[in-house]
Amino acid sequence: MGNTVFGPEAPKDCPRCPRLVAYRKENQAEQPEWFNGAVPSFGTSQARLLIVGLAPGRTGANRTGRPFTGDYAGNLLYETLIEYGFAKGEYHARPDDGLKLVDCMITNAVRCAPPENKPEPGEISNCRPFFEARLASLPKLKVILALGRIAHDQTLAALAKRKSLHPFAHGARHALSADCALYDSFHCSRYNTSTRRLTPEMFRSVFEDIRRELA
């Protein structure tokens, strides 16, 4: 597969990770009306902001086919995007709700749903070529927001940046180049928000910094 050319989106029935393929087939058998595939990115290719999540949730994006749509994490994310002008319309947790992203794209470090929301290291590596192609396809990209450590590490690996020089920390800003910065946030998962590891105020603070940078 060394000569394979990867586009920015994985095929819906991507075969690269046997464990994820098996999990996909289980979900297809149980819920054949769900999307059940590699979830494509959502937003405009002219975006200056790229938000990177972990992976599709089984009953969220794996069900609906749109990142962060249909599970708890999407509630805070899309509410905050609307508040800071990175989305317009109303979020109703379904892909046909008419919500539009503005100057923004959302993707995932791993495009297929993993069991228990925990991709394995090899699966993260297998999905990296799609992520690298996605980064390369955004000509106006200025800011990347990593939601969680895996998204942070996938971004650094894709850009050949050393983790030791860019440690993950909520609210941190890392200069990746003269014209692109990486911001970190704890993931807006139900667990993190329920335990108050991430509060709405903490999340909005990151977006205030990003909005200021993109002013």
Buried (B, 14 or more C-beta within 10 A) or exposed (E): EEEEEBEBBBEBEBEBBEBBBEBBEEBBEEBEEBBBBBBBBBBBEEBBBBBBBBBBBBBBBBBBBBBBBBBBBBBBBBBBBBEBEBBEEEBEBBBEBEBEBBBBBBBBBBBBBBEEBEBBEEBBBBBBBBBBBBBEBBEEBBBBBBBBBBBBBBBBBBBEBEEEEBEBEBEBBBEBEEEBBBBBBBBBBBEBBEEEEBEEEBBBBBBEBBBEBBE
